[in-house]
Every structure is written in structure tokens, then in C-alpha cells.
Amino acid sequence: MQGCSPPGGMLQGPGSDCGASPAPMEYVSTRGGKEAVDFEGALFSGYAPDGGLFMPQRIPSLDGETLQRWSRLSYRELVKELCSLFITAELVPRSTLDDLIDRAFSRFRHKDVVHLSRLKDGLNVLELWHGVTYAFKDLSLSCTGQFLQYFLEKKQKHVTILVGTSGDTGSSAIESVRGQKNMDIFVLLPKGFCTQIQELQMTTVIEDNVHVFSAHGNSDEIDEPIKELFADVDFARKHNLMSLNSVNWSRIMVQIAHHFYAYFQCAPSLDTTPLPVVEIVVPTGGGGNITAGCIAQKMGLPIRLVAAVNSNDIIHRTVQHGDFSLSESVKATLASAMDIQEPYNVERILWLLSGSDSRLTKTLMERFSVMKSLQLPEDLHRMLSETLRSCSASDKDIVRAMQRCWEENQYLLCPHSAVAAHYHYSQPDGMPRCCLAPASAAKFQDALLQAGLVPQLPPEITALTAMETRSTALERGQDWAQALRERIEAAAQGWGIAGQGVTQT
């Protein structure tokens, strides 16, 4: 282990509603854009017009009685309760909201949607990967897809979805909207940085509204043309451009439920005052899941959060030393979906911790955008290190955790889940703890083989290798933003996928 920050307390952030009759829920930019939007506006925007990220203007605060009541709910019911706090009934009536969430989870393989495996040595693993693509992103994106469809049908509108993926986001986003006539989705994947299974889950979807690009660059590099297109306000407005990366508030909102469910499953008792603290270990790449945990904390959930990263350790360095700076390059690791150097959701966390100080947030993020290096102000770093623990795991650490978990439990961990398990195995205390497991081990055969373990492949994954594939190559030196513009324009004019550079096998 490369180090862990000191234990933290509860998050202190912007004001919350403590029992007063709730005002309409509105969303504001972390960088202080003047206009607040409702949930529909945040859903369809992705980035705010000023380049910031949308956050609720106020965070609901839950009392002990509510927590007691929620502790008896299923995961599905928790998602419904949480979403109803952030989506007004005027926008989506509660009965309709419940139906949309039921529809979103209808394709999940597990009857409970998620599942907690209680293993030896106090290792609790919350399996978030029982959706279609065997990854946790199916949970938030299946709901987000239903919310999009609801508003689009209501307004007879078309949107263009633009997604960069480090592995699992792309396939989950595709599955959430494939075949929908009022949505086109354009996905950029970093060629050679995803596993073969992750890539095939995207390139084997042959639907007219799905457009996959294989870019010869890393996860951070594919974000650049996406940012460029969103920054072109006229183009973005013309094509109703939106994102399904975790810049989209809807994804963060659904992911808050992971933390509540993990807490209720792992808390020893809710009959004590104060309520017991449970540590939630979150494998972290872009920072969406850890942001959701910070919001759950702010709502009153007594959890201690751990951001567990691989060798791409910018979040770990930020928590430890206030050093929010890029390394020389992205390191390819076994936990490939976390091979990210620019975790954009850190902006949301800094906004929360600064008491929703949008001026400070804007200054810091604009400085980082130019310099790619930032030292947090001392007060802000102190608050961050009080809110989060952090841990960094090497590939050797990941392999050891996978091997130990198999030897003790005959249970296969994916390499990302193993980052969280590595933290657990390094702790001497017996504190109640839950490790979030973002993906099935079946998607990471190479990592399993490196650990000397035998992959167990479900038939849906085995079948991918025999299926037809389709994608467009983006070469180094090519203007990726321009290539995207041309394909988006072509799709808008009904030209389908018949463009230069499409590879079909």
C-alpha cells in the first residue's frame, strides 16, 4: 500500500433543508453560471454552459427516523426514494418515476438488483454488476435512459449523446439507449486501453442510432474533442448535444443509493445513538461514485469514505497532499477502467467542501485546465482530508488481493474490486466496512490469468467473439473533433453510418 490518509469526519458543505417545506429542487453550476435549471435541464445538459458541473442548490437532510425507515427498503425502493428528493413531482409524478425505475431494472439478472457477498475476514463486497454489461454503470445509466426517454417522448425531441469511455461507461450507455429513434449516441473508446470484452460490448451493437469510434489515444485524450464540441455552444444547441458520462447529474443521483444500501447492509445496529459509522471503500476513476458518497454523507448518512485508486493516483495525492496535478503520463494498469488522470468529478467535491463557493471553484478549475497542476488552498485540503481517506494500489497489490480472496473464499474479484479489497486487507481494525464492486471478474480475463486464476465466462460474454462488429477508427494526427462533427451532422441529415472510415467485420 502506498499510503492512507487520516480518518475523516462528516462532510461539511452547503446548506440543507432541515424539516422546512421543500422548495422546488433546482441545479446550479459549480462555476457560478447565473441560471439555475430544473432536473430536466440538468439531465439534458451534461456540462453547464460555463463549463462547470450541475449540482443541487440544496442537499436534503435526513433525520434518524427516515434513516430507520429506509433501512428496511430494498435497493430498488431506495433508488425511488432518493430520486424523488431530487426530481420534483411536477416534473415527473411519483407513480411515473417509480414505473421508470422499475423498467430500468427489469433487465438485471439478480432479483435484488445488487447483492452483498459476506466473505471471510470481514470482507463485505457489494456487487453492483448484475446488469446487462456486467458493470455498475448499468445501474445509473439504465435509470438515466428511462428519464431521457420520458422527456423526449413528452416533447417529441431528438438528442445527440456524446460519451467518452475508459471501459464500461460506453457499453452501459449504449445499452440504455440502443434502438431509440429519438436519440443518437456517439461513443469514443481508447483503442487498446479497454479489455477485449469491454470493446466487443460496444462494437457488436449494430443499431442505426449507435456510432462507436476507436481512438488511438488514452482515456484523457478522448475527453478533449468531447469538451471541444460541448464548448461550441451553437453546435451543441443545434444538435441537442448531451453527455452520459458521470458529468451528468442523473448518474451521480442514482449512485447515491449504493452508499445507503451498503450502509444499511453492513451497519451492526441502528438502535444506538449516535448511529454506528460504516466505512465505504470506493474504487475510483472519474470520481462519480465517491462524489455520490460525499452527497450521501452530507444528507446525514454516517459513513466514512475511502477513495481507492490504482497507480494513476491523482485523487490519492490530492487527498494526501493537496496535489491535484497530472503525472507525466497515464499508466496502463490491470484496473484499466480507472486509468484516468483527470477525474472531473473532483470539481463537484471541491464545490461541496468549499460551501458551494463557485468563484473559488471556477478559479481553481480554470487554473488546472491551463496548468494541469494545482495545489489546493490549505483550508480546502484540510476539509478534503477530513472527509476522505484514500489509498493507492499497484498491480502487484491488485493481484495479491485477487489471489487472497480466491484462496479464502473461492470468490473472483475484478481488478477494480480488488483495489478496494486491498485496502480492506491492509486495515488492522475490525470496523464495519463495505467494498463496492464495480464490475464482474468475467470482463477481465487477462487480469485473472495474471493472478493465476481461471476465468468463469457467462455465455452472453462468450458469444461476443463470434458477433459482427462495427466501429470508426480515429488515428493520431487526425482532427478528432472535426471527424465527430461530420458524423454528427451526417446522422442528423439521415445519412446513417455510411461515412468514411467505418470498419465492419
N, C-alpha and C positions, 0 to 999 in steps of 0.2 A: 504494500500500500504506500502511495506517495504522500499521504498526509491527510488529516481530517481536521476541519475547523472546530472550534469550541462549540459546545452545545448552545442552542438558542432558545429564546422565549417566543412569545406570541407576537405576531406581526402587528405593528402599529402603522396605520395608514390613514386614508381619507375618511371622512365622516360616514356614519351608517345610520340607518333608520332604526331606532330603538323603541318600537312599540307604537310610534305615531302612525296615523293612517297613511299608507304609502302614496307618494306622488308618482305620476307616470314615470316609468323607467326610461331614462334617456342615456345615450352613449356619447362620450366626448373623446377627442383626440388626445393622446399623451403629449402632443406638442402644442396644444392650446388653440387649435383651429376654432373659429368663433361659433360655428353652427353645431349644435347638438343634434343627434339623429335618434330615431327610434330603432327597435330591433331589426325591422325590415331594412332600414338604411344601413345599419352596421353589417348585416348579413350580405348585402349585395355590393358592399364597397371593398372589403378586404382592407387595404391600406386607407387611412384617412386622406383627404385631399392635400393636407400639408405634409404628408409623408409619415405621420405618426400612426399609432395603432389605437383602435377603439377600445375603450374601457367603460364600464358602467359609471355614471356620475356619482352613484352612491352604492355601497355594498350592504345588502341586507344583513342584519344581525339576528342570530337565532338564540333564543333563550334555552335554558335547561329542559323545560317541558317539551319544547319542539324537538330537541335532540333525543329525548326519551322516546317520543312518538315515532320519530324517523328511524330509530334503531330497530324497529320491528318490520321495516319495509324491505321489500326485495330491491335488487339493483334497478330493475325496470321502474318500480314505483319511485325510487329516489330520483332518478333522472326526471321523471314527470314533475315531482315536487320542486326540484331545483330550477328546471326550465320555466315553471310557472312564476317564479320570483323575478325572472329576467325578461319574460315575454308577456306583455300586458294582455289581458283577456279581450280588450278592444281590438287588438291586432289579430290574435288567434284565440278564439273561445276555448276554455279549458277542455271541454269534451273533444274538440277537434285536435288540440295539442296532444291529448292522451292517445287518440287514434293514430296520429302521425308517428308518435314514438313507438307504439305497438307495431305499426307497419315497418318501421325502421329495423326493429329487432326480430322480425319474423323469419329472417334467413339465417339466424345464428344457430349453431349446432347444439349448444348447451341449453337445457331448459331454463337455467337461471341467468342466461346471457353471459355472465362471468362466473368464475369458480375459484374458491380458495383451497389450495392444497396445503395441508399442515404436515410439515416434514420434520425430520429429526433435528435436534439441536436448536429448537425454537424457530426454524426457518419456515416462515409463512409466505407462500407465493400466490399472489392474486393474478390468476390467468385472465388476461384481457384480450385473448386472441382467438376467441371462438367464432369469429365472423367469417365471411366468405374468403377473405385473403389471408387468414391466419395471423392478423396483426391488430394491435389495439386501436389503430386509426379507423377500423371499421365501425367502432362504437360511435365516435363523434361524427364521422362522415356519413354514416347511414342516416343519422338524425338530420344532419345539415342538408342532405339531399332531399329529404322529405319536406323540410321547411322551404327550401328553394322551390320545389315543385308546387307547393301550396300557393305561394305568392305569384308564381309565374302563370299558373292556370287562372288565378283570380284576375290578373291584369293582362292576360294574353300578350306576354312579353317574352323576348328571347335574350339570353345572356351568353357571353363567351367566358369560359372558365380557363384561367391560366395557372398552371401548377408546376413548381419545381420540386423534385423528389430526391431524397437521398436513399430511397429504398422502398418504403411501404406506403408513403402518402399517395404516390401516383396510382397504384393499383386500387387502393381503397377509394380514392376519389373517382376513378373510372367506374368502379362497381356501383357507386352511389348515383351515377347519372347516365350510365350507358343506355342507349336506345331512346333517350328522351328527345322529343322533337324540338323542344324549346330551349335546349342547351347544347352548345358545342364545347368540348373540353380539349385543351392543348396541354400535353404533359411533356416536360423535359426531364430526361433521366441521364445521369452521368455514366456514360459507357465504361464498363469495366470496374465501376465502383459499387455496383449492386451485385447481389448474387444472381446466378442464372435463373433461379426460381422467381426472384423478385422481378427480373427483367421480363421473363416469359408471362408473368401475370399481367403485364401491361401490353406487351407486343402481340399477344394472342387474342386480344379483344378486337374483333373485326366488326366494328359498328360505324355507320356513317358519321356519327357525331363525336367519334373518338379519334384524336390525332396525336400520335406519340413520336417524339423526337429523341434520338440517341445522340447526345452531345459529347464530343471528345474533350471533356473537362471535368472538374470536380464539382461537388455539391455547391460550394460557394460561388464558383464561376457561372453556374447555370442560373443563379439568382440575379445576376447582373442584367441580362436582357429583359427579364421579367420586370425588374424595377424600372428599367428604361421605358417600357411600354406603359406601365402604370403612371409614370411621371408625365407622359404625353397626354395631357388632360383631354384634348379634343379627340384623339384616337380612342382613349379609354371610354369616353362618353358615347362616341359613335357606335361602338361595338358592345356597350354594356359590359365592360371588362370587369371581372371579379376574380378573387383568389379563393382556393380551398386549402391553402397551406394554413398552418396554425397562426398566421397573421389574422385569420378570420375569427372574430369573437365567438361565433357559434360553436366552433370546435373547443375552445377553452371552456365555455359554459358547460358543455356536456361532460367534459373531463373532470370537472369539479366533483362529479358523482363518484369517481374512482376513490377519492380520498375519504369521502363519507362512508362508503361501503367498506373500505379497508379498515377504517377506524371501528365501525360497529362490529365487524367480524373478529377483530383482534383485541379490543378493549376487554380487560379481565372482568370488569363490572361497571355498570352505570349507576350503581346505588351509593356511590361515595361522593363526598363534597370536599374539595373540587373533584371534577371528573378526572379519571386517570389519563395520562398522556401516552399516546402510541406514536412510535417513530415510523414514518413512511419513507421508504427508500425508493427514489425515482430515477431510473436510468434516463439520462438527459442528453439531448442533442440540440434541437432548436429551442428548447426551454418551455414548450407549451404545457406539458404535464406538470412541471414544477411551478409554473405560473398559476395553474388551476389550484395547486396545493396551497399557494400563498393566499389565494382568494378564499379557499375553504377555511384557512386559519383565521383570516380577517372576519369571516362570518361567525366565528366562535367555536370552531372545531378544535379540540385540544390535541393537536398533532405537532410533532417535531419533524421537520422536513430534512431529507438528505438528498442533495443533488449528486448522483453517482455518474461519473463520466469516464470515457476511455482516455487514450493518450492525447487526444485533442481536447486539452484541458482548460480552455479559456474560462469556463464557468468556475471551475475549481480555483484557478488563480485569482479570479475576481473575488470570490468569497474569502479566500485566504489572505490576499494581499491588496485587494482593490485594484488589481492589474487587469483591466479589460482591454487586452491588446492581442493582436494576431501573432501567431507563431510564424516562422519562416514559410511553412507550407502545411497543408493538410496531410496528416499521416494516415495511411491506409491501415485499418485495424480489423480484427475479427468481428467487432461490433460495428459493422460498416454503416448502418443507418445513423450512427452517432458521429460519423466522421465529418464534423461541422466546425468551422472556426468562427462563424458569425451568428450566434444564437439570438435571433432578432427579438424573441420574447423577453429577453433581459430588460428591454426598454419598458415593458409593462411592469416588471418587478420594481425597477428603479422609480417609476412614477408612483406606484403604491407606497413605497418606503419613504419617498420624499414628501408625503402628504399631498399627493396629486399636484406637485409643483411642475406645471407644464413648461414654464420658462426654463427651469433648470434642466429638465429632461431634454428639451429641444436643443439647448446649448451643448449638453454632453453628447447627444447622439449625432449632431451635426459635426462636432469635433471628431468623433470616432469615424464618421463617414469619410472625412478628409484625411485624417492622420492614421487611421487603423490602429490607433493606440490611445489609451485613455487611463488616467489614474483617477479613481473615484475620489470625490471630496471626503475628507476624514469622517464627518458625521454620517454620510451616506454609507460608507464602507462599514462603519461600526454597526449601523442598523441592519445591513445585509448579513454580516457575520453573526449577529444575534438572532436572525430569522432563519438562517440556513446553516446546516452542516454541509460539508462537501467531501468528496473522495474521488481519487483518480485510480483507474486500474489499467495495468499494462496487459498485453496479450497473454503473457505468462500467468498473470493473476486470473485472467478470464478462463484460461484452460484449466488451471488448478481448481477453480470454483466449479466448473462443469464436471470435472472428474470426481471431486469430493461429493457433490450432490448425487451423482450416479452411484458411487460406491456405497453411500449411506442409505439411499432411498430408491435406487433403480428409477430415477426420475431425470429426464433430459431437460436441461435448460438451454435456451437460445443464448448466444454470446452476450446479448444486451441484458437479459435477465441475470446472467452470470456476473455482470458488473455490480448489480445490486447484491447478489448473494456473496460476492467477495467482501463487500462492506460488512455484511452481517457476520460472516465468519471471522472478521478481524476484531469484532467487538467482544470485550470480556464480560460485559454486563448481561443480565437477563431481562432487559427492558422489553416490553411488548413491542413487536416490530412486524411490519409487513413490507415485503419487497414486491413492487409492481413488475409484472412480467409482460413486456410489450409485444412479444411475438412467439410463435411456436418454434421449437427447435427444428421442426421439419423443413423450415425455409433456409437453414444454414448448414447444409451437409458438409461443406469444406471445414467449417469450424469444428463440427462434431468429429470428423475424421482426424483433424489435428490433435484433438483431445483423446484420440484412441477409442472413440465411441462409435456405435453403429446407428446410422440414421434410421428412423422409422417413418416411412413416407406414406401419407394417406393417398388413396387412388386419385383424388382430384388433382394432386400435385404431380404425381407420376404421369398423368395424361397430358400435361402441358408440353412435354418434349416432342410429342407427335403432332401437335397442332400447328396450323398455318400461323405465320407471324407477319406483322406489318409495322414499319417504322421509317422515319426520315432521318438521315444522318446529318449532323451539324459538325463540320470539320473545323479544326483550329485555323485561325486566319479568316474564316468566313464571318460576315456580319450576321450574328445570330438574331439580333433584334429585328433586322430587316427581313430575314427569312421568315420569322414569326409573323411579322406584319403582312407579308404577302400571302401566307397561308390563311391567316385570319380573314383577310379581305376576300380571298377566293371562296372560303367556306360561307361567308356572308352573302356572296353572289350565287350560291348554289352550285359551285364547281366541284364540290365534294373533295375527295382526296387525290384527284388526278393532277398532281403537281410534280415538278421536277424533284428528283432525289428520293422518292418513295421507294422503299425496298420491301418487297413482298416475297415470302418464301412458303 
